[in-house]
Amino acid sequence: MTCTLHRTLTVAVLMACAAAPLARLDAAPLTDGDSALTDDTEQESKPKEIERLEAWPAPRNGKQLKVDVARLRKANTEEMGTQAHIALIAEGAAAAPSLISALGKEKGEAARQRIKDVLDAVTGAPHTRLMAAEFDDKSERVRIWCLRRVAAFPDPGVRDAAVAALKSAEQSKKSSKEELYAAALCCTSAGDMAGLDRLAERAEEEWKEYGEEIRTALESVRGKDATAVFVPLLSAEKRNTKVTGLRLLAGAGDPEVAVPLIKPFLDDTDNTLRVAAINALRGIVDGEKPLDKLPVFEAIELANEWKKRI
């Protein structure tokens, strides 16, 4: 009994000692060191500025890089293609110039797709200016890939190059619809509105495939001017055109101008229009991505909630 009591008292004393410093720490005023720690925490929570590179990294082994690119293009066996894919991704962005060059030369569709898969894996926001240097490449495949890839990482610094690419494509009789679209997308992503009509056309035709990248690009031109371009779509006769207008406003709409025009669609009996209106408001007001396939009753509830908010 005595031993048990002793152990109980010992545990209680240890717990009290452990808790005492915590209580003193909570009650103590912030010191200079504490303030510095708080500042560091706040800085970490802020988004870091993207470093846009001025040159591609140098490859670790130039000869091996050539071998791996050749293996990726040929890929006589699945294993050969997989090994080349892994090796090139391990090489990182240093492999990009060789892969871009190979993309322009490669005639096989399957091989071109393998090249683009690796390029997508080794390039990103730091490389937008470097890829923009290829907007006037002699290969249309290279131009299209670079334009769409750069558009995925909005960068005002490529605006002049993107506008030039769009003008060049529009002036050429050989330009495909894909190149015109890619150039319009990149212009928009870089903050220029010269390609908005082309984006609206593609959005109405193939939103399911291209909607996500169009929405990303539109965020760079959000405001009253872009809103004015898309507002007329809301009064179109075709239902799909109205839906397209709402989808585009989700990314480009100005709250003050667009919200009052979107609000009536919350009462529409067409659930597709109602959902498009909800998603437009989610994008404009909350900066949220769209909800997909909302059931009628759930859409009605959300519409009612939005009517209360706006």
Order of alpha helices (4+ residues) and beta strands (2+ residues): alpha-alpha-alpha-alpha-alpha-alpha-alpha-alpha-alpha-alpha-alpha-alpha-alpha-alpha-alpha-alpha
